[in-house]
Amino acid sequence: MKFSATTYKIALLLLAVPSSPVTGFVTTLRRQASQFSAISSSAATSSSAALSAEACNIGIFGGGTVGGGIVEIIESKREKFEQMTGKSLHVKKICVRDLNKPRDFTVPEGCTVTTDYDDILNDDSLDIIVEVMGGTTKAKDVVSAALQKGRNVVTANKALIAAFMPEIEKLLTDINASRDENVEFRYEAAVCGGIPIIRSLQSDFVGDEISMISGIINGCTNFMLTAMDAEGKSYDEALDEASKLGYAEEDPTLDVGGFDARSKLKILMRLAYGIDVDEEEISCRGITELSKLDFQYAKMMGGSIKLIGVAKALSPGKVAAFVSPAYVTSGDSLYAVSGATNAVEVISKNLQATTLIGQGAGRYPTANSCINDIVALAKGDKTPLPFNPPAKDVQFVNNYESNFFIRLKYRDGLGITRQCGEVCEKYGVSIHSILQNPITKRDDAAFVLITDKVPLSSVKKFCAEIEGFDWCRGPTFFMPVLREDWETAMVP
Ligand SMILES: NC(=O)c1ccc[n+]([C@@H]2O[C@H](COP(=O)([O-])OP(=O)(O)OC[C@H]3O[C@@H](n4cnc5c(N)ncnc54)[C@H](OP(=O)(O)O)[C@@H]3O)[C@@H](O)[C@H]2O)c1
């Protein structure tokens, strides 16, 4: 490619790969500390009650990965839970699809395994109904029926909540309007499996103002991106390995297309900003267009690429959100989050940066969150507004400003830079830097533009027009640069 003199701003970026190890994890211990004090006081007051513990009976829809984990934990921690809650927890019924399927956990003595929903729904001796069967149709039926019968419900079903949050909320309000004691709905495991982000957003930021939530909220894609970056694996190799290890959903499109992350982000947005956004409106770009080339350029800049879900308060009353691969610097708290691990960073006025990192899926991490909900209910803890209060005047804006990384594949020729510059100028896209590896194939080359802070809408227009030139080979790829201070964060 021949670079001609231009009137627009181009700075060639001379980049040094940072050599310092990654630091900057701000893993919060506040949660554990508060849980510890809650446990201590509860244990102290309930030791006598434990001697004559009343029963807390549990019915579970689903005896698979998560359901089996819940049963195992309840059985192995019975005495402790009795001391903590003053009640003896019993799994009385488990509903599954196939009675003949072997179970990889021991069905407790006295527990009935059934395929009939009514065996659970019509059993008035059950205090808590746990829904861990997945899906949105039957799961919605059993959750609604259980709530209507005045049963407290625990679920791990993110898809159900993302699809029916307003309905669930209205149902709870209607049911609880005529009751002295509220029916409770808990869903800690639904977002980021084992990470206690739901409870944290319900209880740890009540006097705070959240300016941004950003996170690695899909373990499968993070596993794949780590393998592509660290081991140089291709997209297909990485997906194959993720599927073999059980990290991918049954339909991996939900993972690699960013849709799973978007459902989780929608739930986090309601909790953080009181806003219920139609999922379809949240800009969503998965990892399917990423290539080894993008990792090479990201490395050249000293960072890496992560699939991130971001929700950000713009001006007062406006919130933007997106799911997208993003360039992260090596100093970023999300940079070193590797494999199937999840992480959520909450930036807020009082607490500043709080990052929770942990297992986002898997039998025991997910069951652990369900157990926390079950034990909280058995203790009588209350969460009157499970989705936090709705905000009145907050508007969702499907546009945001950022520095962008734009990768263009091209067939070499004269005037390409000029044409790019002209299109940039037309849409107000100011270029911060141009990165280019030495050209080895003139008809299949690539370069990367790093823009200044510009609106997403302008980048989309720029890319659409560039794709019309005959030298442009295939679709362009763009992604935001995660932080505004990315340049300083890059310096080792
Ligand atoms: N696994 C994770 O790491 C994870 C993490 C976070 C959240 N979650 C959520 O937790 C839920 C459960 O996931 P999972 O991994 O435990 O699923 P799973 O291993 O596939 O287990 C599902 C269980 O539900 C039963 N089931 C499914 N459909 C049913 C139906 N229509 N009627 C009666 N029983 C039915 C199945 O019965 P059979 O065994 O007889 O087929 C099975 O026991 C899902 O909502 C999922 O999104 C899972």
The ligand as an SDF file (V2000), in Angstrom:
LIG
                    3D

 48 52  0  0  0  0  0  0  0  0999 V2000
  -24.6200  -26.1130   33.6770 N   0  0  0  0  0  0  0  0  0  0  0  0
  -24.1510  -24.9220   33.9770 C   0  0  0  0  0  0  0  0  0  0  0  0
  -22.9640  -24.7290   34.1100 O   0  0  0  0  0  0  0  0  0  0  0  0
  -25.1120  -23.7790   34.1810 C   0  0  0  0  0  0  0  0  0  0  0  0
  -24.6010  -22.5300   34.5790 C   0  0  0  0  0  0  0  0  0  0  0  0
  -25.4820  -21.4900   34.8250 C   0  0  0  0  0  0  0  0  0  0  0  0
  -26.8280  -21.6760   34.6340 C   0  0  0  0  0  0  0  0  0  0  0  0
  -27.2870  -22.8930   34.2180 N   0  0  0  0  0  0  0  0  0  0  0  0
  -28.7120  -23.0470   33.9980 C   0  0  0  0  0  0  0  0  0  0  0  0
  -29.2200  -24.0780   34.8480 O   0  0  0  0  0  0  0  0  0  0  0  0
  -30.2790  -24.7320   34.1950 C   0  0  0  0  0  0  0  0  0  0  0  0
  -29.9920  -26.2270   34.1740 C   0  0  0  0  0  0  0  0  0  0  0  0
  -28.7990  -26.4700   33.4940 O   0  0  0  0  0  0  0  0  0  0  0  0
  -28.1070  -27.9080   33.5330 P   0  0  0  0  0  0  0  0  0  0  0  0
  -26.7480  -27.7130   32.9660 O   0  0  0  0  0  0  0  0  0  0  0  0
  -28.2430  -28.5170   34.8640 O   0  0  0  0  0  0  0  0  0  0  0  0
  -28.9940  -28.7100   32.4750 O   0  0  0  0  0  0  0  0  0  0  0  0
  -29.0150  -30.3010   32.2410 P   0  0  0  0  0  0  0  0  0  0  0  0
  -27.7820  -30.9350   32.7630 O   0  0  0  0  0  0  0  0  0  0  0  0
  -29.3840  -30.4960   30.8350 O   0  0  0  0  0  0  0  0  0  0  0  0
  -30.2090  -30.7910   33.1680 O   0  0  0  0  0  0  0  0  0  0  0  0
  -31.5380  -30.4620   32.9040 C   0  0  0  0  0  0  0  0  0  0  0  0
  -32.4120  -31.3220   33.7760 C   0  0  0  0  0  0  0  0  0  0  0  0
  -33.7530  -30.9180   33.6130 O   0  0  0  0  0  0  0  0  0  0  0  0
  -34.5390  -32.0140   33.1870 C   0  0  0  0  0  0  0  0  0  0  0  0
  -35.4880  -31.4940   32.2050 N   0  0  0  0  0  0  0  0  0  0  0  0
  -35.1960  -30.7990   31.0800 C   0  0  0  0  0  0  0  0  0  0  0  0
  -36.3210  -30.4690   30.4370 N   0  0  0  0  0  0  0  0  0  0  0  0
  -37.3200  -30.9800   31.1670 C   0  0  0  0  0  0  0  0  0  0  0  0
  -38.7150  -30.9890   31.0010 C   0  0  0  0  0  0  0  0  0  0  0  0
  -39.2970  -30.3980   29.9750 N   0  0  0  0  0  0  0  0  0  0  0  0
  -39.4620  -31.6060   31.9500 N   0  0  0  0  0  0  0  0  0  0  0  0
  -38.8810  -32.2090   33.0080 C   0  0  0  0  0  0  0  0  0  0  0  0
  -37.5570  -32.2230   33.2170 N   0  0  0  0  0  0  0  0  0  0  0  0
  -36.8010  -31.6260   32.2990 C   0  0  0  0  0  0  0  0  0  0  0  0
  -33.6020  -33.0200   32.5720 C   0  0  0  0  0  0  0  0  0  0  0  0
  -34.1580  -34.3050   32.7130 O   0  0  0  0  0  0  0  0  0  0  0  0
  -33.3770  -35.5920   32.1890 P   0  0  0  0  0  0  0  0  0  0  0  0
  -32.1320  -35.6770   33.0160 O   0  0  0  0  0  0  0  0  0  0  0  0
  -34.2990  -36.7360   32.4470 O   0  0  0  0  0  0  0  0  0  0  0  0
  -33.1000  -35.3530   30.7370 O   0  0  0  0  0  0  0  0  0  0  0  0
  -32.3570  -32.8000   33.4240 C   0  0  0  0  0  0  0  0  0  0  0  0
  -32.4260  -33.5630   34.5830 O   0  0  0  0  0  0  0  0  0  0  0  0
  -30.4180  -24.0890   32.8210 C   0  0  0  0  0  0  0  0  0  0  0  0
  -31.3900  -23.0720   32.8710 O   0  0  0  0  0  0  0  0  0  0  0  0
  -29.0570  -23.4750   32.5950 C   0  0  0  0  0  0  0  0  0  0  0  0
  -29.0620  -22.3630   31.7180 O   0  0  0  0  0  0  0  0  0  0  0  0
  -26.4630  -23.9500   33.9960 C   0  0  0  0  0  0  0  0  0  0  0  0
  1  2  1  0
  2  3  2  0
  2  4  1  0
  4  5  1  0
  4 48  2  0
  5  6  2  0
  6  7  1  0
  7  8  2  0
  8  9  1  0
  8 48  1  0
  9 10  1  0
  9 46  1  0
 10 11  1  0
 11 12  1  0
 11 44  1  0
 12 13  1  0
 13 14  1  0
 14 15  2  0
 14 16  1  0
 14 17  1  0
 17 18  1  0
 18 19  2  0
 18 20  1  0
 18 21  1  0
 21 22  1  0
 22 23  1  0
 23 24  1  0
 23 42  1  0
 24 25  1  0
 25 26  1  0
 25 36  1  0
 26 27  1  0
 26 35  1  0
 27 28  2  0
 28 29  1  0
 29 30  1  0
 29 35  2  0
 30 31  1  0
 30 32  2  0
 32 33  1  0
 33 34  2  0
 34 35  1  0
 36 37  1  0
 36 42  1  0
 37 38  1  0
 38 39  2  0
 38 40  1  0
 38 41  1  0
 42 43  1  0
 44 45  1  0
 44 46  1  0
 46 47  1  0
M  CHG  2   8   1  16  -1
M  END
$$$$
